[in-house]
Amino acid sequence: MKTRYIFSMGEIRRKDNSIAFKNQKEWNYIPIEGVREIYFFNEVSLDTKFLDFLAKAGVIAHFFNYYGHYSGIFYPRESLISGRLHILQADAICTKGLLSQRQSSKLVRLMYTKSSTTTIGMREKCSKRFWIG
């Protein structure tokens, strides 16, 4: 996976599962499979279709202004947005006894506010171990 740098002004968009960049001279095509990050160091026009394309491919885009100052970042959403990782972390903490009884009770109360079927087994496991007041 490579990092790509774009220093010239132009237009960028998706074209047949590739990144198509048009500068003042010509179109340049970059296959998305080999890109990890893109750094834009000048003014570039793009649309939300292109950002969605980057997000699906897991590509991070960094933007700099004309003077080289950092403007911002486009970071694709995480793959575990459902909270499953947090549930598994809480389960590990609860079963290994890494928290005090008071802290674990707060954690279990917080889990009861969730309505996911993933947390049902963990709720039972933690509530048997700790008293919830």
C-alpha positions, 0 to 999 in steps of 0.5 A, spaced: 500 500 500 502 506 497 501 513 499 500 518 494 501 525 493 498 530 489 501 537 488 497 540 482 490 543 482 485 539 478 479 535 479 479 528 482 473 523 481 472 515 481 472 512 474 471 505 473 474 503 480 480 507 479 482 514 482 481 519 476 485 526 477 485 531 471 490 537 472 491 542 467 494 537 462 491 530 462 487 525 466 491 521 470 489 514 473 491 511 479 488 504 481 485 504 488 487 497 491 494 500 491 493 506 495 493 507 503 493 515 503 492 521 499 495 527 500 492 533 497 497 539 497 493 544 492 486 546 491 482 540 488 475 539 486 471 533 488 464 530 490 461 526 495 461 520 490 468 520 491 469 520 498 464 515 499 469 511 494 475 512 498 471 510 505 469 503 502 476 502 500 479 505 507 483 510 504 485 516 508 485 523 505 489 529 508 488 536 505 493 542 505 492 549 503 496 553 498 501 555 503 502 548 506 498 549 512 494 543 514 486 544 513 483 537 515 482 530 514 477 525 511 477 519 515 473 513 513 468 510 518 471 504 523 469 497 521 466 496 528 461 501 528 456 497 531 459 497 538 461 490 538 468 491 540 466 495 546 461 490 548 467 485 548 472 489 552 467 490 557 466 483 557 473 482 558 473 487 564 467 484 567 470 477 567 477 478 569 475 482 575 479 488 573 474 493 576 472 494 583 465 492 585 462 499 584 465 500 577 463 494 575 456 495 577 456 502 573 458 498 567 453 493 568 448 499 569 450 502 562 450 495 559 442 495 561 441 501 557 443 497 550 438 493 547 442 489 543 442 481 543 449 481 543 449 484 550 444 479 553 449 473 555 454 478 558 449 482 562 447 475 565 454 473 566 456 480 570 449 481 574 450 474 577 457 476 579 456 483 582 450 486 585 446 491 582 443 496 586 
